[in-house]
């Protein structure tokens, strides 16, 4: 009777494994359609970005299984919800399930609301498949400057870390507390710092002195960033670029203005460039052209009609 029971347990475990594999395939298909990553958060990859500030033992705890969304060393073997990917050994996974009453605690790092598995990946995978709400774990608590949640995407973590670095270098959050320079993709804060450095260089030449960095930061924000951001708000184009932020559009618009000025040979006002940008690149081009087409033409005609040396587009 015990042998039959063992065979039955093994068959059920294999059935659970294949069901989990099918769910993993569906999850990855949906991710490709939505653009969301199904990868586990990989602790080694984001460790430097996290800005680790403190490490301390948290002892043995019952932790929520749904909050386990990362790995210390097996980032590619499971999906974000710990469904097994193709490379996982079926025999080991099913053996873990059949011995579920004898599991030792797993070991995890805790960063914010997220747990990264150090030891016990198969146990977590089986626990999620069986619908367990909690699992026993030896927890090492890690305090970081970047907040984490189980829903965090890898790019979001990088962006948050880059934002923290940007504010640490520029002190803009102190100099201009109202400033909100959120971006949606990594690498943008490096470009913002290049804008600040270029603005500081121009200030040095104009004022014939070495302008302190903090002074250049404030002047860039007040005299360069804010007028462009105001044009973006006045044109109402942010809603026409879903998923993008005001700072995303500032960077895009700055590059676009430079291209227009090189092509046309005169200065282009932020509001004129913003209107043209919306008409040309919005995800809803027909409605945008209908809404602001006349405004673009009027802006361009006003610029062409001016007799000033700069031929500035109003």
C-alpha positions in Angstrom: 0.0 0.0 0.0 2.9 2.4 0.8 4.5 1.7 -2.6 1.2 2.6 -4.3 1.0 5.7 -2.2 4.5 6.7 -3.2 3.8 6.1 -6.9 0.6 8.2 -6.6 2.5 11.0 -4.9 5.2 11.0 -7.6 2.6 11.0 -10.4 0.9 14.0 -8.8 4.2 15.8 -8.4 5.0 15.2 -12.0 1.6 16.5 -13.0 2.1 19.6 -10.9 5.5 20.1 -12.6 4.1 20.0 -16.1 1.3 22.3 -15.2 3.8 24.7 -13.8 5.9 24.5 -17.0 2.8 25.3 -19.1 2.0 28.3 -16.8 5.6 29.5 -17.3 5.3 29.3 -21.0 2.1 31.3 -21.0 3.5 33.8 -18.6 6.5 34.4 -20.9 4.2 34.7 -23.9 2.1 37.3 -22.2 5.3 39.2 -21.1 6.4 39.4 -24.7 3.1 40.9 -25.7 3.0 43.4 -22.8 6.7 44.3 -22.7 7.0 43.3 -19.1 9.9 41.2 -17.9 9.2 37.8 -16.3 12.8 37.4 -15.1 13.6 37.1 -11.4 15.2 40.1 -9.9 18.9 39.2 -9.9 20.7 40.3 -6.8 24.3 40.3 -8.2 23.2 42.4 -11.1 21.5 45.1 -9.1 23.7 45.0 -6.0 25.8 48.0 -7.0 22.8 49.9 -8.2 20.9 49.4 -4.9 23.3 51.4 -2.8 23.6 48.9 0.1 23.7 50.7 3.4 23.5 48.1 6.1 23.4 44.3 6.5 22.1 42.4 9.5 20.7 39.0 10.4 17.0 38.8 10.7 16.7 35.3 12.1 14.2 32.6 11.3 10.8 33.9 10.0 7.7 32.9 8.2 7.9 35.0 5.0 5.1 35.6 2.4 5.8 33.4 -0.7 4.4 36.1 -3.1 7.1 38.5 -1.9 9.9 36.2 -3.1 10.8 37.6 -6.5 14.5 37.4 -6.8 17.5 35.1 -6.7 21.1 35.4 -5.5 22.5 32.8 -7.9 19.9 31.2 -10.1 18.3 34.1 -11.9 17.5 32.4 -15.2 16.1 29.1 -13.9 12.7 30.4 -12.8 10.2 33.1 -13.8 9.4 36.0 -11.6 6.6 33.9 -10.0 9.0 31.0 -9.6 7.6 28.9 -12.3 10.2 26.4 -13.6 11.8 27.2 -16.9 13.0 24.6 -19.4 16.4 24.0 -17.9 15.0 22.9 -14.5 15.5 19.2 -13.6 12.0 17.6 -13.4 13.1 14.8 -11.2 14.6 17.2 -8.6 11.5 19.4 -8.6 9.1 16.5 -8.1 11.3 15.0 -5.4 11.1 18.3 -3.5 7.3 18.2 -3.7 7.0 14.6 -2.5 9.2 15.5 0.5 7.4 18.7 1.3 6.7 17.7 4.9 10.5 17.5 5.6 11.6 20.8 4.2 14.3 22.7 6.1 14.0 26.5 6.1 15.2 28.3 3.0 17.8 31.2 3.1 17.0 34.6 1.7 18.2 38.2 1.5 15.5 40.8 2.2 15.7 44.1 0.4 12.7 46.4 1.1 9.6 44.3 0.4 11.5 41.7 -1.8 13.2 38.5 -0.8 16.1 37.1 -2.9 16.6 33.3 -2.6 20.0 32.2 -1.6 19.2 28.6 -0.9 15.8 26.8 -1.6 14.7 27.8 -5.1 12.9 24.5 -5.8 11.1 24.7 -2.4 9.9 28.2 -3.3 8.8 27.0 -6.7 6.9 24.1 -5.3 5.4 26.1 -2.5 4.0 28.7 -5.0 2.6 25.9 -7.2 0.9 24.3 -4.2 -0.6 27.6 -3.1 1.3 28.1 0.1 1.0 31.6 1.5 4.2 31.5 3.7 7.4 29.6 4.0 10.0 29.4 6.8 13.3 31.2 6.0 16.5 32.4 7.5 16.5 36.0 6.6 19.4 38.4 6.1 18.1 42.0 6.1 19.7 44.4 3.7 18.9 48.1 3.9 19.3 49.9 0.6 18.6 53.5 -0.6 16.4 52.2 -3.5 12.9 50.9 -2.5 12.0 47.5 -3.9 8.6 45.8 -4.3 7.9 42.4 -5.8 6.4 44.2 -8.9 9.6 46.1 -9.6 11.0 45.7 -13.1 14.8 45.5 -13.6 14.8 48.8 -15.6 12.8 50.5 -12.9 15.4 49.6 -10.3 18.2 50.9 -12.4 16.3 54.1 -13.0 15.6 54.6 -9.3 19.3 54.0 -8.5 20.4 56.4 -11.2 17.9 59.0 -9.8 19.4 58.7 -6.4 22.9 59.1 -7.8 21.8 62.2 -9.8 20.2 63.9 -6.8 23.3 63.0 -4.7 25.6 64.7 -7.2 23.4 67.7 -8.1 21.5 68.2 -4.8 18.6 69.4 -6.9 16.2 67.9 -4.4 17.5 70.3 -1.8 18.1 73.3 -4.1 14.7 73.0 -5.8 12.6 70.7 -3.6 9.6 71.0 -6.0 11.7 69.4 -8.8 10.4 66.1 -10.0 12.6 64.7 -12.7 11.2 61.1 -13.2 12.2 59.2 -16.3 11.0 55.9 -17.7 14.2 54.3 -19.1 17.8 54.0 -17.8 20.6 56.3 -18.9 18.6 59.5 -19.0 20.2 61.1 -15.9 23.6 60.9 -17.4 22.2 63.0 -20.3 20.7 65.5 -17.9 24.1 65.9 -16.2 25.6 66.6 -19.7 23.0 69.3 -20.2 23.9 70.8 -16.8 27.7 70.7 -17.7 27.0 72.3 -21.1 24.9 75.0 -19.5 27.7 75.7 -16.9 30.2 76.0 -19.7 28.1 78.7 -21.4 27.7 80.5 -18.1 31.5 80.5 -17.5 32.0 82.1 -20.9 29.2 84.7 -20.5 30.1 85.7 -17.0 33.9 85.3 -17.5 34.3 83.3 -14.3 34.2 79.8 -13.1 30.6 79.3 -12.1 30.1 77.0 -9.0 28.4 73.7 -9.9 25.4 74.2 -7.6 24.8 77.6 -9.2 24.8 76.1 -12.6 22.4 73.4 -11.5 19.9 75.9 -10.3 20.2 78.2 -13.3 19.8 75.2 -15.7 16.7 74.1 -13.9 15.1 77.6 -13.7 16.1 78.9 -17.2 16.4 75.8 -19.3 14.4 72.9 -17.9 11.4 74.7 -16.6 10.6 76.7 -19.8 10.6 73.5 -21.8 8.5 71.6 -19.2 6.1 74.5 -19.2 5.8 74.3 -23.0 5.1 70.5 -22.7 2.3 71.2 -20.1 0.8 74.1 -22.1 0.6 72.0 -25.2 -0.9 69.1 -23.2 1.2 66.6 -25.1 2.2 64.4 -22.2 -1.1 62.5 -22.4 -0.4 61.8 -26.0 2.8 59.8 -25.2 1.5 57.1 -22.8 4.1 55.7 -20.4 6.5 58.7 -20.8 7.3 61.4 -18.3 7.7 65.1 -18.5 11.5 64.7 -18.2 11.5 62.1 -21.0 9.8 64.6 -23.2 12.1 67.4 -22.1 15.1 65.3 -23.3 13.4 64.3 -26.5 12.2 67.8 -27.2 15.7 69.3 -26.5 17.2 67.0 -29.1 14.4 67.7 -31.5 14.7 71.4 -31.1 18.5 71.2 -31.9 17.7 69.2 -35.1 15.1 71.8 -36.2 17.5 74.7 -35.5 20.2 73.1 -37.5 17.9 72.3 -40.4 16.1 75.7 -40.4 19.0 78.0 -39.4 17.2 80.0 -36.7 16.2 79.7 -33.0 13.0 77.6 -32.3 10.9 78.3 -29.3 10.1 75.3 -27.0 6.3 75.7 -27.6 6.7 75.6 -31.4 9.0 72.5 -31.2 6.6 70.8 -28.7 3.6 71.3 -31.0 5.5 70.0 -34.0 6.9 67.0 -32.0 3.3 66.1 -30.9 2.0 66.3 -34.4 4.8 64.2 -35.9 5.4 61.6 -33.2 2.3 61.2 -31.0 0.8 57.8 -30.7 -2.5 59.5 -31.7 -1.3 61.5 -34.7 -4.6 62.2 -36.4 -6.3 63.7 -33.3 -3.1 65.6 -32.5 -2.7 67.1 -35.9 -6.4 68.2 -35.9 -6.0 69.8 -32.5 -2.8 71.7 -32.9 -2.2 71.9 -36.6 -3.2 75.5 -36.9 -1.1 76.4 -33.9 2.0 75.0 -35.6 1.4 76.9 -38.8 0.8 80.1 -36.9 3.9 79.6 -34.9 6.0 79.0 -38.0 4.5 81.9 -39.9 5.1 84.2 -37.1 8.8 83.2 -37.1 9.1 83.5 -40.9 7.5 86.9 -40.8 9.9 88.4 -38.2 12.7 90.6 -39.5 15.0 90.1 -36.5 18.5 88.9 -36.9 17.7 85.6 -35.1 14.5 84.8 -37.1 13.1 83.4 -33.9 10.0 81.2 -34.1 7.4 82.4 -31.7 
